[in-house]
Amino acid sequence: MAYYPPGPQTALEKACHIFQDPKHSPLKKISKFYDLRGEVEYGEDKPECLALELPSGPNARIRSADSSGSGGGFNGEAWEFQCCTELIVHASYSNESMFIPRPYDAEWLTHHCQQRFGGVPMKPYGMVNAWGFDDLSQASRILFTNGLRDGWSTSSILHTDNPNLAVINLPNGAHHSDLVMHWPNKADTDDVVEGHEQALVILREWLDEVKEESKINA
C-alpha cells in the first residue's frame, strides 16, 4: 500500500527479498525482518522493539473498524471515527488471503463503534446521499487521483465519461503518494511528477472558471 517510491531501498521490497531468499532459515528470516524496524526511509531511529500502538480513545482494540488496520494514536482514533460513521469499510479476509480469515461482521462493527464512540450514529450511506457518489453523471469539478500500487485503487474511480470530471492514474503511485509525500521529492517517479503537474493545471482551470462565474453572477 505504501510502496513508494518504488525501488530496492524501500522496507517492503527488502522484506520481500528476505522472505524469498532460500538460503535463510525461518529464524534467520525473522531476525533479518526485525532489523528492518524503523527504517531510515521513514526518518525514525530504530526502536528497541516492535511496539504496538493502539488508537487513542476509550475501548481501543487491535481489531478496529477498518479491518486492514486504523493506525495508532490520535490519527488512528480519527480514522476509526470516520470508519464508524460515514465511511464504513465493507472489507474482509477470505481463506485465500495472506491474512487470518475474517468475514465482514456488521453486528460486531456496530457493537464496537458504540463502545468506541457511544451516541454517534452510523450513517453508511451518508456521503452517497449527501454527494451523490453513486451517480457521478451530473457531478462536476472533482479530481480523482489513484496510485495504482495501492490495493485500494481497485475500488476507486479509474476512468470517467463525464467531461466535467478528471482522473489521473499514477502507475508507480501508492497510498497517498500524491498528497502526503514531500513535494517536490527528488525520488518521485516520472508519472507522479507529471501527475502533480496535470493536477495543478486542472485545478487552476477550474478555479479560473469559478472566478469568472462569480463575476457573471455578481
Disulfide bonds with the S-S distance in Angstrom:
Cys84-Cys113 2.05
